Amino acid sequence: MMDGYSERPIRVLLAKLGMDTHTVGVTIIAHALREAGMEVIFTGLKQTPEMVCAAAVQEDVDVVGISTLSAGHTRSLPKLARLLREAGAEYKLLVAGGVIPEEDKSLLTQAGFAKIFTMGADTREIVSYLQQWWAERQAAEAA
Amino acid sequence: MSDLAADVLAGKVAAGARAIRWLDDRDRRGQQLLRSIYAHTGRAHIVGITGPPGAGKSTLTDMIVAELRRRERRVGVIAIDPSSPFTGGAILGDRVRMARHTLDPGVFIRSIGTRGQAGGLSRSTHDAALVLDAMGYDMVIVETVGVGQDEIDVVNLAHSTIIVGVPGLGDEVQAVKAGLMEAGDLFVVNKADRDGYEATRRQFELMLHLREQSRAGNGWNAPLLRAVANRDEGGAEIVDALANHRAHLETSGGFGARSGRREREQALALLRDAILREIMEKGDEALLEDVEARRIDPYSAAQAMLARWREKERVTA
């Protein structure tokens, strides 16, 4: 391509579930993803799993990233994964980050979350994880 | 007709979203799909919303959607934000202001990045609007990028264009862009509760008066409305004005004429894209680098590329 635009940028939906209003983390990630050439749809605060699912479908995103800093993630995150499956959107990559205790990670992984990023994860790690996943997905589709 | 096309015509959200994605990504399947649903387009009222950054376009759109829903109209929204010219990425945040409609099945909100296109719209906006039209939405609202002076491409796309102003941006900045004053169909001063509202309103009134003087019997008196969108004030008047404008266009034949001109422009745009793709080759990148380094002027470079293509056509004919 002769300009900065890839024909197929990765589309990522970032949302915060639950009642907390801390946006610093998710804002930093949004900017990092944009710097990496991705289109980031931010749905805002106080989202319910139903709202995130509806937005993810309307926006036809590739990745759904949830930021959660308050309790309730053991219910709301699996619920989101279930809603996405029911909507036929299980092919979307589901990731989460924030304050998630170690002991809850396997529950979330089993519920359908591909990766849980620990608090303070380097944005470069997040970017390369997504790019790696995307490259593998493109290769699989081309095959 | 493919299953996806049938699903789009049946109004299925996931299908419409996928179709828009293909068109945005310039995936061939997008155009194929569009061709098969095209006969079902041309019904929706396409409304553009444009204005400087800070005018509150997203909040205004949110308010208009709420009023339309009260009147049981189904509405699609295309919210456009700028893509970075360096990285190609974008933060598409307009949805945040329209969150109350997320779970309403009568509303479809799609965020799109400009992906290198100037003029306030993306290349895919026209086609995305057609998809929403074919899905059965009564109105498709296109909210443009609000950067600077040049977002008037929406005027060619929409049946009705709303120009949004806001108090406090200074005399010269807003209304004096002749193109906007010429082309707008409705004018809204948002954040009307702010200081400077009266002065801003007077500026618009003056410009509109001058516009009426110079128009030869167009028949449409562009209204100047007031709104405080974050308090849901002014939505009913705006929706009424849009309905009046649509009625005016239908009686004057303008509804079809505007759609028609838009489709004509789209055909030419597609042809330009196709010709460029046809003519350009890998080797041309080196030539373009020569142009950037001023080793060759752009006029000669363009001629060289055209001549090379003609030669190739001649040889293979």
Interface residues (C-beta under 8 A of the other chain):
Chain A: M2 D3 G4 Y5 S6 E7 R8 P9 R11 A30 H31 L33 R34 E35 A36 G37 M38 E39 V40 I41 F42 T43 G44 Q47 E50 M51 A54 A55 V57 Q58 E59 D60 A87 G88 A89
Chain B: V13 A14 A17 R18 I20 R21 D25 R26 D27 S83 S84 P85 F86 T87 G88 G89 A90 I91 L92 G93 R95 V96 A99 T102 L103 F108 I109 R110 S111 G113 R115 G116 E285 L288
